[in-house]
């Protein structure tokens, strides 16, 4: 039972890791595993009992007249609330990161399709869990049928997710798949240097918004990053599948779109924007 309370946190951190989000363990992050730890503490007394007592309690259960203990009902209710909360938080996180992160690694659209599919599958699992739980509480639904249903639904979802992952092969190979090619076969740009360079480049674009400078190009950005222009060009070609000019213009276009719908800039003409 305690491990079920880890599904939500693991799902959330998987999404963050897939989007290359830095995961730094801080004291507050231990709150994610607090429900699992509390659940574990509540069932420790049962596991400390003798084998004879545990066997006797199991044998005393009548599948045809099974009554769910009050503490189990609380566990399942808390589990549903926790999983629903993580689904909502993750969905909002995906919406916020979509515009930024689809530029931060190649095949960004495929990755977001995968994560949306994965999130929807997780939500369906939660709905099925709730439906079976309510049927079990308020109807004469057989205990074994409830257990079999809860086992079949995840099995189906695992097969569906596996099929989707194979179909979207970029998910299996990773975001950085295909980094090396014949053009850059002899390049000295290492994986660690490329990762650090990409982080700095995105910081310039997202935080400092250097794309607003009209004369910003390869020489200027290379100078700001203190890196060889060939390495910068290689990074953009491999990670973002475009030229640096197109990469910069994509930010400018998005900025113009935001200004067009912002009433604060309504006094400006299209040329002025």
C-alpha positions, 0 to 999 in steps of 0.5 A: 500500500505505501508504494501506491503513494509513490506513483504520483510523485514518480509520475511528476518527476518523470515528466520533469526529467523528460523535459530536461528540467533540473531535479535538485533534491531539497528538504521540501522535496521530501514532502512528496514521499510523506504520504507513503511514509505515513502509510507505512508507519500505520501498517507497521504494527500488522507486519510486526505481528506473528506469522500465525496471527497474520495468517489467521486474519487473512483466513478470516476474510470472506470474499463473498462478504468482505467489508472494507476496513475504515482505515483502508477506505481512508487510504484509498480516498487519500490516494485518489486525492493525491493522484488527482492533485499530481495529475492537475499539477503536471498538466498545468506544468506541461502547459506552462513549459510547452512554448519554452521547452519545445525549443530547448531540445530537438523533437520537442513536439513529439516529446510533448505529444508523448507526455500528454498521452502519458498524462491522459493514460494516468488520468484514465487509470485514476478514473477506473480506480475510482469507479471500481472503488465506488462499485465495491463500496456501494454495490455487491460487486465481488471482491475478486472481480474488483481486484481483477479489474484493477489489474486489467486496466493498468495492464491495458494501459501499459500495452497502449503506452508501450505501443505509443513509445515504440511508435514515437521512437524518439521517446525511446532513443531520448531527446538527444538521439542523433546528436552526432552525424557525418558533418560533425564527426570530428567535432570536439564539442563534448556532451557536457560542453554542449549541455552547458552551452545550451543552458547558457544560450537558453538563458540568454534568450529566455531571461536576457531576451537578446533576440530583441537586439536587431543586430544580434547574430552568431558573432555577437552571441558567440562572444557573449558565451565565450565560445567558438562560433562553430561550436555554437552553430553546431549546437543549434543545428543539432539540438534545435534542427535549424540555423541560428538565424531561424532560432532567433527569429522564432523568439522574435515571432513569438514575442510579436504574437504576444504583443499583438494580443496585449492591449498595452501595445494596441497603440503600435502598428504592425510595423512598429511591433 
